[in-house]
Amino acid sequence: MSNMSDNSRRRFIKGAGALAGLTAVSSFVPVRFAIGATAPVKIGILLPYSGTYAMLGNSITDAMKLRIAQAGDKLGGRAVEYIAIDSEMSVPKAPTNTNKLIKKNNVDFIVGPVHSGIAAAMAKIIGKRKTPIMIVPNAGSNAVTGPLCAPNIFRTSFSNWQPAYPGGELMAKEGHKTAVTISWKYGAGIQMMAAGKEAFEKGGGKVVREILIPFPKVNFQAHLAEIASLKPDAVFSFFSGGGAAKFLKDYAAAGLKDKITLYGPGFLTEGVAKAAGAAAEGIKTTLHYADTLDNAANKAFRAAYKKATGKAANVFAVQGYDTGSLLIQALDAVKGDAGATADLIKAMEVAVIDSPRGSWKMSKAHNPIQDIYVRQVENGEQKLLGVAAKQLEDPAKGCKMV
Ligand code: PHB
């Protein structure tokens, strides 16, 4: 060694150091993860980017990406790759889209969908497998955290029962005796109307007529004429996105707004109150979020979302944001090892989400246990009036994990 040139000595030291480093690394890190550690975590997204629910899909996506960007665009130290498919709100296309993300794209997680029918179709495929892990950032299908519940299926939003049941209670509490329900004829509408009706009738009310319209049709005129002739005290309704904006405008234009009080889960006015203008003002709904919630997480979130998108936040954005928070906590817990499914699931089961809606945790069926608020539209904003139900947990009927 003594007659080595300075240059070759430096090279030798460098090489020896690198070798020593390699030995140390490979003895501590499992081979599977060592290979995958440099690859990005793959997040498949199946959400609507066209049609009546496009606003919902965009709000969820923007807010989830915002949350992950706030964490340095890394999950457990690894880069993130998003592979997004427009669900087109098509139930028949859901199996093909889901299988494409699983088999062709090899995703670690699937985030989606918005639509209850698609959610059930996806859960039937994903729940039979060990991977990927599905995170539902909107669709309320009761079955997904009921009979179709599975270790690798989580929801960051709500069950259809959750915001609707307190809505029916509110309608009875405010003194109404008769009501008509009106919604789209598919999982979400059917389940929300059933929950609202059950609560309303328990409170002494009577649902005198149940109207269901093919999804996503928006020709409401004949149905509004029927409601006018039935003269109920109240109307209980679920529509969302573009369809909700149209319903609110048609309801007001038909002269019903000041005569027959309109209620429903807050999706009715969520993200569309500004566009509906005077037709939305004063409407009272129940939901797991209100724009004016006075907590630090909500204030920071609304400011960051506005800055990133130029738009006011809504409940769909909250659900996307919380999906990002859940992913961050889960992958931090396994130090980025997206293949450590059992540990990821454990981390998601115990996660506490410091959400703009208020802090929440997963139920045993993997659905948020959360407060349901009473809100009222004021100047296009969903203003908090009070709490309709504290820490409400979905009954998760038929879920074997409960
Ligand atoms: C659903 O299909 O589950 C659904 C869609 C839109 C909403 C809420 C629920 O706003």
Residues whose N, C-alpha, C, O or C-beta is under 5 A from the ligand:
A	BS01	PHB	V114 H115 S116 N138 A139 G140 S141 A188 S240 F267
